[in-house]
Amino acid sequence: MLRSSPVVVAVTVFALYAGWLSLAHYHLGHRMTDFAFIGQQFVDRSSTSPAIEADRAHIQSEWGYDGQFFLYIAQDPSGAPPYIDDASYRYGRIVYPMLARGLALGRQDVIPFMLVGINVLAVAVGALALGVVLRRHGASPWYAMFFALYPGIFVAVLRDLSEALAYALAACAVLLFDRGGRAALVGSCALFAVAALTRETTVVFALACALLLLLRDRSVRRGLPFAVGAILPYVLYRSVFLDRWLGHAGVPAALRPSLIPFGGIAHYWPWTGDVLDQAYALVFPGAFCLALAIWALLRRRDDLGLWALAGNALALVVLVPPAVFSDYYASLRVGTGVVVAFVVAIPALMALVPRSRTWVWLPVVFWMAPWWQLLQIIFQSQY
């Protein structure tokens, strides 16, 4: 039926985001550069790039937000490092800004439009890919809306960040992997490699796919080449290219995984204010999803969604460092991998718990709770 088509889901998602973008740009007067949220402190760090110097006219706050770094890289790929807080870390997510620059054909006035446009299209494509996977396994493609309407994804679009594109690529890679066959596996591996160069946390999905191949084959014949192909380009890019160019390519110490389970959120105990909100929006539903995935894996070990859900919940909730919880927007975005994995796992979970849907809506209610705060931002004249 048409109403159950993944295409209808994707068109609905695109219409929602395009409608909000039209409202923000044409009725609330937001310039496309406003989405990058440019800060004076970083524009003032240097005067070596004429392209970035032009952003002085669009400063919105003292420090701005992370989207400004993607804008700077897109505007001047070789000249942006002096304007960036941690150049090797920011350049590790190179696909998003370079895609925007390429589609803009290097035109400076078009780049801000492309950064926003790519993200809006990516959310729709990601929903389409997830919808196809869901329908293929007998579940409604409308569950893909959990990804499209997740507050962390909206924040990525709102602030010119890379999560929307990265997880759309990961969703497409999962779709190809689910199809099976040699050509599809090669395509999936390639997409995961690009996704890792967009945001490194998508590697969890690639590792889940490789693990599933190992379990199915009971050998490394396909699993090991898949893992290497998906991860090696990112490793070489950081450890060879970025290290030689920028002098270092390590992940900042503050963003390395916590060695203590839930040590990131525990660092802020007793929880109050934004930290308590983040516990509700990320930690509680993430812990529930980890427990649910472990329970399901004890009964069904051959499902990609379950392995991806367990891996993402472990990496992006249990072991995240304290720095993630210092920024409400950051923790929402980090949770995106868990939400995508949860959507992929829905058919397997439905098969294991056919008589109840409580397990579906329990984490979703917590994930969607931050919308009450985001709605206050959407209709502001200034972000």
N, C-alpha and C positions, 0 to 999 in steps of 0.2 A: 504493500500500500504506500501511496505517496507520502502520507503523514509519518510513516515509519522509515522514510528514506534518509540515509546519512547526508545526502545532498541538501535536503530540506533543513536538517540541523545546521549544516555549515552556512547556508544562506541566511538562516535566522541569526546565527552568531555574527555574521558579517554585517547584517542590517543593524543589529543592536550597537555594535561598536562604531560603525560608520555614522549612525544617527547621533551617538554621543559625541563623536569627533566633530560633526557638523555643528552641533550645539556649542561645543567648546570654542570652535574657531570662528564661526560666523555670528553667533548670538552673544557669547560672553567675551569675544574679542581676544582670544588667546592666539598669539603667534605660534608658528610651529616650533620656533626655538624655545618657547616657554616650556615645552615638554621635557627638554633636557635639563631645565632648572639650573641655570648657570650661576656660579658663585664668584664674587669679586676676588676672593683670596687666590683662586687658581688662575684666573685670567691675568692677575697682576704678577704672577710668578716670573714671567718672562715677557720679552717683546720681540722675539725672534721669528714669529709666524704671522704674517699679515692676515692670513685667513682667520686665525683664532683671535687676533687683535680686534677684528670686526665684531666679535661677540661682546665687546664692552658695552655696546649699545643695547644689549639684551640681558644685562645682569638682573637677577631677581632676588638674590639674598647674599649674605656674607660668605657662606661656604657652598651653597648649591647642593647638588646631589649627584649620584654616580652616573646618571645619564649624560652629564656634561662631558665625561671622559670619552664616551663613545662618539659624541659629536666632534670633539677635538681630533680624535684619531681619524674619523671620516673626512674631516676638513683638511687635515695635513698629516698623513700617515707617518712621514719621516720626521716631522718637526714638532709633533705633539708631546714627546716625553717631558720637556721642561714644565709643562702645564699640568702634569698628572701627579697624583699623590704617590702612587706606586706603579711605575710604568710597566715593569715586567709582569705584574699581576693583571693589570688592565689589558695589556696587549695579548695576554693569554686567551682572551675572548675576542679574537680578531675577525671572525666571520661576519658578525652583525654590522660593524661599522664599515668594513670593506665592501660588503654587499650593497649597503646604502650608497657608498661613493660610486661604485660601479654602475648601479642603476641610474644614478644622477649624472653619469658621464663626467664626473668631476666638477660639475657646476655647483658652486658654493650656495647659491640661493635655493637649489633644489634638494640638497642633502637633508635639511631638517624635515622636509616633507617625506622623503624616502624613509627616514628612520621611523617615523610614525606609521606610514603606510605599510611598511614591511611587517610591523608588529600586528596591525589590524588584520592583514591577510594571513599572517602566521596563525593567529588564534583560530580563524575559520578553517584553515587547512588542518591544523591539529585536531579540531573537533571532527572534521570529516574523516580523518584517518582512524580516530578512536571509534567513531560511529560505525565504520565499516567492520572493524574488529569485533565490536559488540554484536552487530547483526549477524556476522558470520558464525558466531557461537550462540545464537538464539536469544540474545538480550536486546532490549530496546536501544537504538542508537541515541536516544535522547539523554541517556546517562552521560554522554560526552559533554553535556552542558555543565556538569560538575567542574570539568577542566576550564571551559570557556568563561564561566561565571565565578571561578575561584578568585577571591580578592587579590591573591599574589600575582595572578596573571594580569588583572586590571592595573595593578601598580606598575607592572613591567611596561604596559602600554602607556600609562600616565606619565612615566618618567624616562622613556627612551632606554629601556634596559633589555638585556638579551634573553631573558627567560622564555618569552613567548616564542621566539624563533627557535631556540635550542630545543624546547620540549615538543614543538611541532615537528622538528626534524626527527626527534626520538620517536614520536608517535608514528611517523611515516616508516621509520626503520622497523618498529615493532610490527607494523602492518605487513611489510615485506617478509619479515622473519616468520610471521604466522602463516603466510601463504606457502612457505616451504619451497624446495627445489633449489638447485645449485645457483641459478641466476639470481633468484630472489635473495638467497643468503649473501651473495656477493654485494648486491645492491644494499641490503640491510647493513652490512658491515661498513660500506662506504658512507652511508648516511650517518651512522653512529660516529664515524671518524670526524665528519663535518660538525655534528652536534657537539662533540667534545671540544672542538675549537671555537664553539659558540658559547658554551658554558660547560665546564668540566664535570659538574655533578651528574650530567646525563650518562657518564661512564657506568653508573650503577646498572642501567638498563642493558648496556652492552655486556657487562659481566654476567647478568642474569641469563641472557641469551646463551652465552658461552657455557655457563654451568649446565643449562638445560641440554645443550648438545652433548656435553660430556656424560650426562646421566642417560641420555637416549642411546648413545653409541657405546657407552662403557669403555671409551678410549678417547685419546686426544686428537683423533683424526680430523675432526671438524671444529671442535671447541677451541683448541689452542690457536689454530690459524685465525679463527674468527676474533678471539680476544686480542690477539696481536695486531691484526689489521685494523680493529676499531680504536685501539689505544695508542699504538706506536706513532702515528703521525703527530698526535698531541705531545707525546713525550719528546720526540725529536725536535719539534718546533720550539718547545720551551727550553729544553736542555742544550740544544745546539744553537739554533738561530738567535733566540732571545738572549741566551747567556753570552754569546759572542758580541751581540749588538749593544745590549744594555749593561753588560757586566755581571748580571746575576739574573736568575730566573726562578727563584724559590717562592713558595707561598708564604705570605707574611705570617709570622709566628702566632699572631692573634687569631688567625683563621685556621690553624691546624686543628685536627680533631681532638676532642677531649678524651683523655685516657680513662676517665671516670664516667660510667653511664649516667646520663642526665646531669653531668657536671656543669654544662653550660648554663642551664636554668637554675641549678642549685646554687650557683655562684651569687645569685641575687636574693637569696632567701634572707628575710621573709619577703614574699612577693607582694608588691603593691603597684598600683597605677598601671602603666604600660606593660610592665613585666608580668603582672597577673593576667592581663588581657592576652599576652602572647602564650602564656601557659595554657589558657583555654583554647586559643586559636591554632596552636601548633603542637604543644607537648601532649596534651590529653588525647586528642584524636589520633596523634601519631603513635602513642603508646598503645592505644586500643587497636590500631591497624596492625602493629607488630604482633600483638597477642593473637589477633584474628588470623594473621598469615601463618604464624607458627602452628596454631591449632589446625588450620586447613592443610598445611604441608605434611603434617603427621598422617593425614588421610589421603592426600593426593600430591605426589611429588613431581608430576610431569606437567605442571602448568606454569607458563611464563609469568603470568600476572601475579601469582602467589610469591614466586621467588623475587620478582621485582618489588613487590610490596614490602616483603621482609627486608630486602636490601636497602631500599630507600628509607624506610622507617628507622632502620638501624643507623644508617649513615647520616641522615638529615634531621633526625630528632634525638636519638639516644646519644650520639657522639658529637653533636655540634658544639663548638666552643662558646664561651661566654660572650664573645664579641658580637655574635649573631643577635643576641637578645638586647643589645644596646640600641638597636634600631628596629622599630616596629615594622617598617617597610621591608627590611632585610629578612626578618624571620618569616614574614608572610611569603616572600618570594622563595625562600629555602624550602618551604613546604610544598612547592609545586610538584616536585618529583614524587612525593607520597600520593598526592591527589591523582596524578596521571597513572601511577601504578595501581591505585585502588580501582580506577575505572577499568583498566585492562583485566583486573582480577574479578570483576563483578560476575561474569558468566560462571566461572569455577565456583565462586562462593554461593551463587544461586543454586547450583547443582548440589552443593553440600548442605545447604539450609533452604530447602524448597518452600517451606511453609511460613517463613517469616521474612520481613524486609526491615526489621528494626536495625539490624547491623548495617544496612545501607544508610539510613537517615541519621543515625547517632553521630558518626564523625562528620557528616555533611553539615549538620546544624552548627557544630562548633567551627568548622572551616568557614562557613558563610557569615558567622556572627560579626566579623569586622566591617561588614557592609554598612552597618549603622553609622560608623565613623567616616567611611569613604563617601557616603552620600552627601555628607556635609561639604566635602571637597569639590564634588562634581559640579555643583551649581555656584561655586564661588567665582567672583570676577578675577581673583588672583589665586593661583595654586599655592 
